[in-house]
Amino acid sequence: MFLLTTALYPVVLLALCTGAALLVDRASGRFLPGALLPAVGAATLIAVSQLSTYFAAIAPATPFLMAAVALAGFALGSDRVVLLARRWRAWRWQVFAPVLVYGFSLAPVLLAGRPTFSSYLTLSDSAVHMLGADFILHHGQDYAHLDLRNSYGQYLNAYYNMGYPSGADTLFGGSAMLLGLPLIWAFQPFNAFILATAAGPAWLLLRRIGLDGAWAALAALTTTLPALIYAYELIGSIKEITSLPMVLTLGVLVVLHRRWLGRAPTGAIPFALVAAGGVSALGVGFAAWALAAALVLAVVLTSDLLGRRRSPAEALLLLGGGAVVTLVAALPTWLQASRSLEVATSIASTSNAGNLHTPLHTLQVAGVWLWGTYKEMPTGADRTATYLLIALTLLACPVGAAYLIRRRNYPLAGWFALVLLVWLAFSTLATTWVDAKVLMLTSAVLMLLAWGSLAALRASPLRLLGPALALVLAGGVFASDAIQYHSADIAPTARYQELARINTLFAGKGPTLFTDFDEYSLYELRSLDIGGPNFIYGPPAFAHTEAFYRHPVELERLPPADLLPYRLIVTRRDPSASRPPSAYRLLWQGSYYQVWGRRKGAPAAISDLPLSGPPAAQCTRIGQLSRLARLHRAQLIAAGSPVLVRVPVLHSSHPRGWGRLGDGLAMKTPGRLLTSFYLPHGGAWDLWLQGQIMPAVDIGLDGRHLAFIGAQLGGNSIVPNTLTPLRLTLSAGPHILSVTRGGSILAPGGGGTSVLLGIFLTPATAARQQPLHDVAAARWRTLCGHPYDWIEVVSASIGA
């Protein structure tokens, strides 16, 4: 799967995009440069996938329609392919930049050596895009029959049925499903590939600015990967990443206006498709960038009309043809224009900053940020170095702009000015969330201007300063990206593979209650109709419960009747947590999860009682429960509590730099924790760790190494994440446990999350599920003083 997603998939994507672009090139007069083909092809395939999925009946055929378009393009444009192949020496530097962009963007996955995705726990919107891409490719853009009683339907309805842009999702879903790839593992390679397509138009713009060869390749690489763009790629911001090559491609088409603006009306097809692709991917807000490019072209076209180089009839045909293509290519978005505009307006005016606690700093547009996260300000020497590099980058921008004007490259200068004006308008009128997106899209444009100063130096007596300037511009970007790479957590592969297995084993047997908090489960368990009151869009039936967003569901605190609709319950494998109600029995257990099925005909408990507090108080409450049982002629059923030997975490020997986090420790730096515990008897024991552990830690016991544990993250960075246990054979008495965090510069996530929240042991002979004890109401006192998790009043006995 790793090679399929990271090596074969981008090759197939390249073939699809290139083929589609060759078809467009043939239709529009054969003027597209080779470096522009992948980006134009991506826009074309967005249009194809949007139209095919708009009609639910043909939505599943979308991957094959995309392939058919690409094959048609290769058939009609085979001569272009041959020509490009013959001239490979002339354009080899054009290939250099996109390949490196792809490699750098996908570095966390490539160096992990397994299918995964980056910046896990930072932003879970990617889970929604996986879910949406899967649904749309199977069912089309038809949401009328969604089941809104569970989280699965609620999420789809809240996003895609409300005008959420889906252009990037349909391109992603269609291309990945052509190879039968799980979307969760194809997601990061897709984003890395799409970002790499931006290097082509960046290269062409840099060539027009005055750079060529290796200088243009280096500049294209850093233009495509400034700090904020790299951060957005790591967190999987698929809409913004897909929009970036569209913005740059519009700039190239402005520069190349003489190749198509004076030709047949079909010359406007590429511009129209790219504008439509951006609108479908980002929403109607992308019209601002399309309008910026269109205004420059309008000035050029007006000049042609005044100079009588083009007749009014020809101009009207060109504008009309472009408008029709834009309308048709983004038809689903235009048909939902009111909802799309409502979404854009809501995003632009909301006080919700999304995953941003504070607004991003305006200076981040300069492409440098020497800190592990783009959401925080650097401190100390890192801040000083960041400001210095930003100052040098910003000082280079007016030099590049002046050079453009001196060369009389007015259309390109006008495009730069209007794109920067779009940024200014959004930053003045929009809110934190939108401003961050616009900063990201503008960052590449500002870097282009900064590299224009290198072209100015190379054409002046100060040419010897050129390498120093290039070192500043490229060094600042690469250093920023390396720091972010080092801090990027990656997703746990094995746990999601286990969820996929559960989805296959129990497909169609839902609805299913998912007690863990993990929004990626919405995709992985998509065939089980899952829900949970801890999701932001929880089942309406649980609206009155005290379940909290992002926290695991405590089943013993849910009214038993509310669980009746759920035939399955999926829980994390965690002996410290309570088992589901007595109406459920264990059907399957893996390394991470347990699947529980409702017994046929099992009634809901009449009442239940979670046990906590001192034994005397517990006994009083059990007595009250027994009176209810006698009234209903029911039985009492108690869930046994497992034997847990707790190992101290806070009260241990550990580095001072490890700060307290709840009942645990944030292992911020390399160091070792030493703690002791006492076992009541010898034999086989399971050692359980709870926490969020990205950099590998070394677990030792009594001076000997046990295991290395790393990349074990849950769906939330605060609550306990119980890891797969280590099986040990131990003697009775005292033992010393060590947990050592190391440090690695090259390992992905080496500077990421490491939180140890708890450690405990259970006897290895313990049952896979907590035993149930069936007691007559009259004998309720036998339950007093024993370690039970909960007691239910059930109308019929189920046996122990």
N, C-alpha and C positions, 0 to 999 in steps of 0.2 A: 504493500500500500504506500510506503514511503516513496519509493521510486516512481510509482504511478502518479502520485499527486505532485511531486516536486520536479520530476524530469519529463515524463510523458505528457502530463496535462498541459504545461505551458507550450510544448511543441504543438499540440493539437489546437490550443487557443490561438497560437500564432498563425497556423494554417487557416483556421476559420476566419480570423480577422483579415488576413492578407487576401484570401480568396474573395471575401465580401467586398473589400476595397477595390480589387481589380475589376469587379463587376461595375462598381460605381465609377471608377476611372474610365472604363470603356463607354459608359453611358454619358459621361460629362465632357468628353473630348480629350481624354488621355493627357492630362496635365499634372497629375498628382506625383510629387517626388516619392521615391521609394521609402524615405524615412517617415513619410506621413501615412503610409498605408495601414499599419496596425491600428492607429488611433481612429482613422476614418472607418476602418472595418469594424471596430468595436461599436462606433456610433450606428453603423448600418445594422449590425446584429441586434443592437438594443431595439431599433425600430421593428425589425422582423419579429423578435420575441415578444415585444409589446403587443403587436397586432395579432399574432397567433394565439397568445394567451388571453386576449380580450374575448375571444370566442371559445367558450369552455369546451366545446366538442372537439376542437383540434389542438387544445393546449398540450396534451401529452405528446403530440407530434412535433413540438417546437424544436427539440434537438435535431431531428432529421431535416426539418425545414432550414435550420441554420446551416447544416452540412450541405444541403442542396444548393443554397445560395453561394456558399464558398466554392463548391465544385463547378458551378456555372461560371464563376469569376475566373477560376484557373483555366477553364476551357476557352473562354473568350479572351483572356489576357495572357495566354501562354507565351506570346512573343515578348511581352514585358518581362516575364519571369526569366526567359532566356537572356534578354538584354542585361538585366540586373546581375545575373550570374556571371556573365562575361566581364562585367565591369567591377567585380568584387574588390579588386585592389584599390579602386577609386573611392569606394564607400566603406572600406573595412573599419574606419574609425567611427562610422555611424552605428555599426553593430557593437562596438566596444562598450559604449556608454549604456545602452539598454541591458546588455548582459550583466554588467556590473550592478546596475540598479536592481535588477531582479535578485542577484545574489546577496547584496547588502540588505535588501528589504526582507528577504526570507532567511537571513542569517540565523535567527533564533531556532527556526525549524531545522535548517540544514545541519547546524552544529549539534542539535539535539539528536539527530540521526533517527528520528521516528516521526510519524505523523502527529502533528500537534498544531497549536496556534499560539500567538504571542500576546503579551499584555493581559494575561488572564487575571481576572478580578478587577481590572481597571474600568472596563465598560462592557456591559452585557448586551448592548444593542446588536452585536453580531449574532447573538442567539435568535433575535427576532428576524434578522435577514435570512438566516438558515431556515427558520421555520416558514417564513413567507415564500422564499424561493421554492421550497419543496411543495408547499400547498398550491401555489400558482401554476407550477409546471404540471401538476397532476389534475387540478380542478379548474384552472383558469381564474380570471379575475371576476369570479362570481361568488359572492359571499352571502347570498340570500339564505343558504341552507346551513350556515354555521350553527353548531350547538353552543349556545351562550350560557349553558349551565356549568361549564367548566373553564379552567384557565386557558386551555388550548384554543377554544373558540373565542374567548374574550380577548386574548392577545391579537389574534388575526383581525377581529372586528375593530378593535381600538386603533390599530395601525392601518391596515390595507383597505378596510371598508370605509375609512374616513379620508381617503385621498392621499395617503402616504405614498411618496414616489417609489416606484418598483422597477425602474428601468435597469439599474445595476443588478437587481435580484434576478430578473428574468434572463439577462445575459449570463450571469453566474450559474443559475440553475440549469439552463439549457446546455451550456458547454460542459458542465461537470456530469450531468446525467447522460450525455452522449457516450461517456466512458463508463457509466455506472458507478461513479465515485461517490462515497459518502460526503455530503456537503460540509460536514464539520471538519473534515481533513483537507478538502479542496479550497476552503475559504481563504486561508492565508496565501497559498500559491496564486489564487486568483487576484487578490489585491496586489501582490508583488508584481504580477505580470502587467496588470492595468497601469500601475505606476511606471513600470518600465516603458510602456508605450508613450509616456509623456516625454521621454528622452529624445524621441525622434523629432517632434516639433520644436523642442528646446534647441536641438542641434541646428535645425534650419534657421531659427531666429538668431542664433549666435553667429551662424555663417553670414547672415545679412548684416549683423552688427559689425563684422570684420574679423572674426576668428575662424581658424580652420585647423584641420589635422588634429594632433594630440591636444592642442589648446582648446579647441572646440569640444572635443570629447570630455576633457576634464571639466570644462565649464558646464556642459550638459549634465554630467554626473552630479555636480554639486547643486545645479539649478533644480534638479528633480528631487534631491534628497536633503534640503535644508532641515534644520532641527524640527520645526513644527510639522512639516510634511512627513518626516520620518516617524514622528510621534503618532500622527494620525494613521499612518500605515500600520504601525505596530498594534494599535488598538482596534484595527479592522474597521475604520470609518469608510465603509464601502461607497457611500454616496459621494463623499467629498473626494476620495481617491479617484473614482470614475470620472468626476467632473473636471479634475485638473488637466488631463490631456485634452479635453474638449476646449477648455479656456485657451490653452496654448495653441491648439490647432486653429482656432478662429483667428488668432494673431498671425499665424503663418499664411492663412488664406487672405488676410488683409495685405500682407507683404507681397503675395503672389497674384494680386488682383489683375495685373496685366495679362496673365495667362488665361483668365476665364471671364473676367468682367466684360471684356469686349468681344466675346464669342457668342455662340448660340445660347438660348435660354437654359439649355441643359447644363451649362457651366455652373449654375448656381446650386446644383444638386448636392455637392459635398458640403458646402456651407450650411445649407438647409438641414441636412442630415445630422451634422455635428451639433447645430443649435438644438435640434429636436432631441438628440441623444442626451445633451446636458439637461434639458428641461425634464425629460423622463427620469433621469437619474437623480437630480437634485431637487426638482420641483420647479414651480413657476419662478422662483427667485433667481434661477439661472438666466432668466431673460435679461437681467441687468448686464451680464457679461456679453450676451449675444447682441444686445442693443449697443453696447460700447463699440464692438467691431462693426456693426451695421452702420453706425453714424460715420465712421471713417470712410467706409465704402460709399455711403451716400454723398459725401463731399467729393470723392473721386468721380462718382457717376454724374453728379451735377456739373463738375468741371468738363467731363466729356460731352455732356449735352450742350453746354455753353460754347464749347469749342467745336461743336458739330461733328465730333468723332463718333457719335452714336445718336440715332434718331429716337424721339420719344416713344415710338411704337416698340422699338427694340428694348428700351429700358423697361417699359411696362411688361413686356413678355418675360424679361429676366426676373423682375420683382414678383410677377404673378406666379411664375413657375416655382420660384423659391418658396413663396408663401404656401403654395399647395403642397409641396413636398414636406415642409415643416409641419403643416396641419395634419397630413396623413401619417407621417412618421411618428408623431407624438399624439395620435388620435385618442388613446385611452386617457391621457392626461388632460387633453382639451375637453373631452366629454365630461370629465369630473372637475372642470375648471373651478366651479364654485367651491367644492370641497378642497381642491388643491390650494386655492387662494386662501381659504380659511385656515388650512394647516400652516401655510407660509406666514400668514398674518399672526397666527397664534404663536409660532416659533419666534417671530420677530418681536413680539410684544410681551412674551411671558416673563415673569419674574423668576421662573424656574431655571437655574443655571445648569441643569443636567448634572453631569459628573464634575462640574467645576465649582469649587468652594468659593473662589474669588475670580474676578475677571482676569483674563490673560493680559500680560504686559504688552503694550503696543510695540515695544522694541523687539519682541519675538519675531516680528515680520522680517527681521534682518537675517534670519537663518542660523543664528548661533544661540545656544543655550546650554552652558556647561553644568548640567544638573541631571539627576536621574529621572526626573519627571518634569514635563512641560507645565504642570499645574502649580508648581511652587517656584519661588524665587531662589536663585543660587545665594549662597552665603560665603563670607570670608574671601579667600583668595579666588575662589571660583567666580564670585560675583564681579570682582575687579577685572579678571581676565575676560569674562563675558562682555562687560561694558566696553572694554578696550577693543575687542574684536568687532563688536557691533558698531562702535564709532567709526572704525576704519572702513567697514562695509558701507555704512551710510554715506561717508565722505566720498566713496568711490561712485555712488549712484549719480550725482549731478555731473561728474566728469563723463560718465558714459552717456548721459542724456545730451550733454553739449556736443559730444562727438557725433551722435546720430544727427543732430541738427546741422552740424558743420558739413556732414556728408550729404545733406539734403534728403535724408531718408524720412521725409515728412509723414507718410502713412504709418510707418512703424512708430515714430515718435508720437503721433496722434493716438495710436492704439495704447501705448504705454500710459499716456496722460489720462485717457478715459478710464482705463482699468484702475489706475490709482485714484481717480475720482469716484469710481464705484466703491472702492475701499473706504474712502473718506465719508461718503454718504451713509454707508452701512454702519460705520463706527460711530457716526453722529446720531443716527436714528434708531439703530437696533440695540438689542440687549446682549448680555454676556455671552449667551450660547451662540447666537448668530455671529457676533463680532469675532468669536474664536474661529468659526468656519471661514469667514472672509479673510482673517489674518492668514490662515493656512493657504488659501488659494492665491493670495496676493504675494506670499513669500517667494514663490518661484519667479514672479514677474520682477520683483525687486532685485533678486539675485541676477537676473538677466542684465538689468541696468548696471549693476556693480561690475559684472564681467565686461561690460562695454568699456569700462575704464582701462582694462588690460589692452583692448584693441586700440584705444587712444594712445596708450604708452608705447605700444609696438610701432605705431606710425609717427612717433615723435623722437626727438633726440634723447629722451629719457627711457628708451627701450630697455636698458639694463635693469630698471626697476620692476619690469614686468614679472619676472619670476618671484620676486619678493611679494608682490601684490597677490599673485596666484597662490603662493604659500599661505598667505593670510586668509584669503577667501576659502580655499579648499580645506586648509587645516582647521579652521573654525568649525566648518560643517562636519568634517569627519570626526573630530574630537567630540562634538556634541552627540553625534549619532552613536559613537562607540560607548559613551556613558549611558545613553538610553538603552542600548542593547544589553549592557551589563546588568541593568536594573529591571529588565522585562521578564516577568514571570511567564512561564509557558504552561499550557493546559495539561492535565493528567490524562495520558492516553489510555491506560489500562482501565481506568474507571469508566470512561465513556464507551470503550469497547464492551464493557460488561453491560452498560445500559442498552447498547444496541442489541446485545444478545437477548436481554429481557424483552425488548420490543419485538424481536422475531419469535420468541417462544410463546408470548402471550398476546400477540397481535389480535385485535378485535374482541378481546375478552374484558374490556373496560366497561364502564368508566373506572378510572384508577385514581386513588388518592396518593399523592407523592409527598412524603413528610419532610424530606430533606429540602434545603433551599438551594436550587441550582436551575437557573433559567435555561441553560443548555439542555436540560432534560425535556423541555417542551419540544425540541427537535428530536432528540434521541428516542423519546417514548411517544412519538407522534401517532403511532397506531393504537395507543392505549387510552386515548381521550383523557389526558391527565389533568388534574387540578390540585390546588392547594391554597388554603387561606393565607399563606405567607407570601404568595406572589402579589405583585402590584395589581394584577387583575385576577382576583380570586373568585371562586364560585360564589354567586349571590347567596346561596344557601348558608354560607359561613359568615355572612356580613355581620352577624350579631356576636360572633365569637371574639375571644381575646387573643387570637393569633396575630403575631406581629410580622410585618414585612421584613424579609431577610433573616428571619429566625426559624429554626426547625419547628415543625408542628408537634405539640405535646398532645398526643392522642387522648391521654387520660383526662384532659381538660376540655375535650369536645363533647357536646351532648351526644349520647349514643344514637339517638334517632337520626342525627344529621349524617351518620355514616351509612345509613341503609342503602342509599343509591350506589355506593361504591362496592363493586364486586371484587376489586383488587386493592391492596395497599402495598406500596413499595417503600421500605424503610432502609435507612443505613444500618449496616451490621455494627451494632454498638451495645455491648452488654450493660453499659451504664444507663441506657435509655429503656423506657417501659415498652413492653410488647403491645401489639394491638389488642382490642377487646376480645373476649372469649369467643365471639361469633366467628373469628378468623383463625385459620390454621396455616401453618407454614407450608408453602408449596415448593419453594426453591430458595437456595442460598448460594451466593457467590462469594468472592473475596471482599466485596464492598457493600453489596445489597442483599436484602431478603424480600421475597415476594410472598404476600399473604393473600389467601383466598377466602371469601365469605362462605361459610358452611351452608349448604342448601337448606333453605327453610329456617335458618337460624334467626331468631327474633332479636331485636335490639334490646339491650339491657333496660330495665325499668328505671334504674338509677345506678350511678357509679360513684366511687369515693377514692380519690387519690390519697394515699397515706403519707403524711408528713407530720412533723412535730413530735412532742414527747409521747411515750407509750400510753400514759394514762389518758391523755386527750384522744389518742387514736382509739382506745377501747370504748370511750364514751360515744364516739361517732359511729363505731361499728355497731354498738347497741342500738343506736337510732336507726341505722340502716336495716338491722334485723327486724325491727317492728314493721318497717315497710315491706320486707320480704314476707312476713307472716300474713300481713294484710292481703297480699296478692298471691299467697300460697306459692311463693317462689323460693329459689335456692340462692345461697351466697356463693359466689365464685371468686377466689382470690388468686392473684398472679404472684408467684414466688419471686423474691428478689435475689439476684445472684450474689455470690461471694466476691467481693471486690477488695483487693489490697491496694490502698492508695499509696502512691509514692510522692513525697513532698517535692514541689517545684519551686515555689516562692522561698520557702525556708531551706535553701540549699546553698552550696558554695558555687558562686557564678561571678563572671566579670561585672564590674560596676557599671559598665556601659550598657548592660542589658536592662532596659527599662521595664517597669511593671506594666502589664496589659491585662486588666481584669484580675483573674486568679493565676495568670501565667506570666511569661517573660517574652519580651521582644528581643530576639537574639540579633542585635544590630551589627555586631562585629564578630570576627573570628574569636573563639574562646571555648572554654569547657565548663560544663555544669557537673558537679559531683553531689550526689544525694544518696541517702541510705534508706532501707526499708527492712521490715521483718516479716518472714513467711511463717504462718502457723504450722505448716507441715510440708514435707518434701513431696516430690513427684513432678509430673508434667504441668507446666503453667504457660499461659499465653500472656505476653507482654504487649500492652496497648499504649500507643501514644496518641495524644490529641493535640492538634495544632495546624498551622499553615506552614509547611516546610518546602521552600523552593531550593535554595542551595543545599547540597547533600550534607547530612550530619552523620557522624560516626557514633554508633551506639555500642557501649562497652559495659561489661558486667564483671565485677570482681577482678578487674585488671585485664580481661581478655576481650578481644573484638568480637562483636556479635553480627553487626550488619551496617551497611551504608543505606541511608534512606534519604531520598530527594525527590523533588518535583511531585510532592504529595499535597495538593491544594484542594480545598473544598469549594463550594459555590459561594462562600462568604468569608470575608477576612476577619470577622470578629468572633463568631460562635465556634464551638469546638468542631473540629473535623477529625473523626476517628479513623486512624490508619489501620491497615491490615496487620493483624498481630504477628509477633515473633514467637514461635513455639520453643520453649526452654525446658530443660530438666534441671531442677534446683533442689537443694537440700533445705530442710527447715532451719530457721534462724536468720541472722542479719546478712544483708548483702549490700554492695555498693554499686550504684548505676552511674555511668557517665554518658553525657551527651555533648559531643564536640562539633562545633561549627567551624569548618575551614573556610578558605577563600580561594576563588579562582577567577582570573581575569578573562579567560577565553570562554568559559562555560556560560551558556545562555542562562540568564537569571542569577548569575553568581552574586550579584549585589541586590537580589530581590528579597521577597518576604521570607522571614523565618520567625515564627511565633510558636512557642511551646506553651500549651494551655493546660495540659494534664497528662499524668502517667498513672496507669493502674495495671494490676495483674488479676487474672481469673484462672481458676483451675481448668486445665485443658479437657477434663472429663465433663465439664458442665454441658448441659443440654443445649442444643442449638436455639431453643426457644424456652423462655421462662415457663416452668411447670404451672399448671392450673390446679387449684384445690377446690373441690366441690363440697360444700358444707351445708347441712340443713340449718334453717333459720334458728331453730331451737338450740343449736350447738354453737352459736356465734362466739361464745367466750373462748372457744379453742383457737380462734384467730388472733386473740389479743396477745401482744408481746412478741409476735413473730415478724420477721422482716418481709413484709409483703409490699409490692408497689401500689396495687390498687385492689379494690373489692367491688364486685358488681352484684346487683340484684337481677337475676335472670329467671324467667317464667318456667324454663325447662332445664333439667340437668344435662350437661354435655359430657360428663365424665372428667376424670382428672387428666 
